[in-house]
Every structure is written in C-alpha cells, then in structure tokens.
C-alpha cells in the first residue's frame, strides 16, 4: 500500500475512533454501527436513530393505552 494511502487511512481511523467513542453508550442501546467521518454526520445519524426510537416508544405506549 502506498504511503499516502496508509496515512489517509490512519487519519480517517483516528477520527472514526473519536466519533465512535462519543456515542458508544447510545450505540449499545440501539445496536448501531456508525461508520461516518466527521462529528456532524455522526450526530445527525444518532439524532435520526433517537427519533426513530422515540416514535417506536410512542406507538408502544399509545397501543398499550388503547388496549388497556
């Protein structure tokens, strides 16, 4: 592998490691694997995952209230 490609891969891996560490507790809860470069994209992906989770919980509670 050429040196410039190895350096680029190392830089991307370092950024991914920092981003993935920030969202580790949320990823475990949702079972997500966030493999994006950049904190903003990772935050957007987590926001959408949280929104989907909240909708699921809302539907669950509305069904429980309707049946019980």
Secondary structure, DSSP 4 states (H G I P E B T S, - for coil): --HHHHHHHHHHHHHHHHHHHHTHHHHHHHT-----SSHHHHHHHHHHHHHHHHHHHHHHHHHHHHH-
